[in-house]
């Protein structure tokens, strides 16, 4: 009987939470992701598109989020056609980087959110790239109908070791940083 009471209380709490929760679907055409990868001799930047996503709020408080990224849209923006853009885009999509032929999407699912005040939250989420999932922690700022964040991702945790000084010696100026950065702007 005690277990039945506990289950009933949990069910009421869950229904109460979901009844008050609002899911805000991300407008992918008004949102964007800019990536930056660095190497010893410089850096490259580009864009990648959100496929879909949503943030969950209870009142004005952020409670959850889920996002899917279309990995086939990796696009280098700091190089022009004929200046290596095609080669870099192709290499980033190849198996020794993101392997987009087999892994067309990457996703991020919020697992734990703690408020820091004034629309700022610390989020721990599961990030899946190339079918490999690892936790990642970052801050996100929510203001009105927008949210912004910057994520630093260690690519080697997702079996992306090409040019990594952590796995290969004698790379010299061909060494590529293990971390890349994603600047994310969301609108709904």
C-alpha positions in Angstrom: 0.0 0.0 0.0 2.9 2.4 0.8 4.5 1.7 -2.6 1.1 2.4 -4.3 0.9 5.8 -2.5 4.5 6.7 -3.5 3.7 5.8 -7.2 0.5 7.9 -7.0 2.4 10.9 -5.6 5.1 10.6 -8.3 2.5 10.4 -11.0 0.7 13.5 -9.8 4.0 15.4 -9.6 4.9 14.3 -13.1 1.5 15.2 -14.5 1.7 18.6 -12.7 5.1 19.3 -14.1 4.2 18.3 -17.7 0.9 20.2 -17.5 2.7 23.4 -16.7 5.6 22.9 -19.1 5.7 24.7 -22.4 7.8 23.4 -25.3 9.2 26.1 -27.5 10.0 24.8 -31.0 13.2 26.3 -32.4 12.8 28.3 -35.6 15.8 26.8 -37.5 15.7 29.5 -40.2 16.3 32.2 -37.5 18.8 30.2 -35.5 22.4 29.4 -36.3 25.6 27.6 -35.3 29.0 28.9 -36.1 32.0 26.6 -35.6 35.7 27.4 -35.1 38.5 24.9 -35.3 42.0 25.9 -34.5 45.4 24.6 -35.5 49.0 25.6 -34.9 49.1 27.8 -38.0 45.6 29.5 -37.6 42.0 28.6 -37.6 38.9 27.9 -39.8 35.3 28.9 -39.3 32.1 27.9 -40.8 28.4 27.1 -40.2 26.3 24.0 -39.6 22.5 23.9 -39.6 20.1 22.8 -36.9 17.7 20.2 -38.2 15.2 20.8 -35.4 15.1 21.5 -31.7 13.1 22.6 -28.7 13.5 24.2 -25.3 11.1 23.3 -22.5 10.1 26.0 -19.9 8.0 25.9 -16.8 6.8 29.5 -16.6 9.9 31.4 -17.5 12.4 28.8 -16.1 14.4 26.6 -18.5 13.7 23.0 -17.8 14.9 21.0 -20.8 16.1 21.0 -24.4 16.7 18.7 -27.3 18.4 19.5 -30.6 19.4 17.7 -33.8 22.1 19.1 -36.1 22.3 18.2 -39.8 25.9 17.2 -40.2 25.7 17.2 -44.0 25.5 21.0 -43.9 29.0 21.5 -42.6 30.2 24.6 -44.5 33.5 26.4 -44.3 33.0 30.2 -44.5 36.6 31.6 -44.2 37.7 30.0 -47.5 36.3 30.7 -51.0 35.7 28.2 -53.8 39.0 27.4 -55.5 41.0 28.3 -52.3 40.7 25.0 -50.5 37.0 25.3 -49.4 35.9 22.2 -51.2 38.8 20.2 -49.9 38.2 21.2 -46.3 34.4 20.8 -46.5 34.9 17.3 -48.0 37.5 16.4 -45.4 35.3 17.5 -42.4 32.5 15.3 -43.8 34.9 12.3 -44.4 35.2 9.3 -42.0 38.4 10.6 -40.3 36.4 13.6 -39.1 32.6 13.6 -38.8 31.7 10.6 -41.1 28.5 12.2 -42.3 27.7 9.5 -44.8 27.0 7.1 -41.8 26.2 9.8 -39.2 24.0 12.4 -40.8 22.9 14.0 -37.5 24.4 14.8 -34.2 22.2 15.6 -31.2 22.2 17.2 -27.8 19.8 16.4 -25.0 19.7 18.4 -21.8 20.0 16.3 -18.6 20.5 18.7 -15.8 19.9 22.4 -15.6 20.7 24.8 -12.7 19.7 28.4 -12.7 22.4 31.1 -12.0 20.0 34.1 -12.1 19.0 36.7 -14.7 18.3 34.1 -17.5 21.7 32.4 -17.1 21.7 28.6 -16.7 24.4 25.9 -16.4 23.4 22.8 -18.4 24.8 19.3 -18.4 23.7 17.5 -21.6 24.5 14.4 -23.6 26.1 15.2 -26.9 26.1 12.5 -29.5 28.5 12.8 -32.5 29.3 9.8 -34.8 27.1 7.6 -32.6 29.2 8.3 -29.5 27.6 10.0 -26.5 29.5 12.0 -23.9 28.4 14.5 -21.3 29.1 18.2 -21.9 28.6 21.2 -19.6 28.0 24.7 -20.7 26.3 28.0 -19.8 23.2 29.2 -21.8 21.6 32.6 -21.6 17.9 33.0 -22.3 16.5 36.4 -23.1 13.0 36.9 -24.5 12.5 34.5 -27.4 16.2 33.8 -27.9 19.0 31.8 -26.3 22.8 31.9 -26.8 25.6 29.6 -25.8 29.1 28.6 -26.6 30.1 25.0 -26.4 33.7 23.7 -26.4 33.8 20.2 -27.7 36.8 17.8 -27.4 36.6 16.0 -30.7 38.8 13.1 -29.6 36.0 11.9 -27.3 34.0 11.2 -30.5 36.8 9.2 -32.2 37.9 12.3 -34.3 41.7 12.0 -33.9 43.0 13.3 -37.2 45.8 15.7 -36.7 45.6 15.5 -32.9 48.8 16.1 -31.0 47.3 14.0 -28.2 47.5 10.9 -30.4 50.2 11.6 -33.0 53.7 12.9 -32.5 55.8 14.8 -34.9 52.8 16.7 -36.5 54.6 20.0 -36.1 52.6 22.9 -37.6 50.0 20.4 -38.9 48.7 19.8 -35.4 44.9 20.6 -35.0 43.5 21.5 -31.5 41.4 18.7 -29.9 38.7 21.2 -29.0 36.5 23.0 -31.4 34.0 25.7 -30.5 30.3 26.1 -31.4 28.6 29.5 -31.0 24.9 28.8 -31.0 22.1 31.4 -31.4 18.5 30.0 -30.9 15.2 31.7 -31.7 11.6 30.6 -31.4 
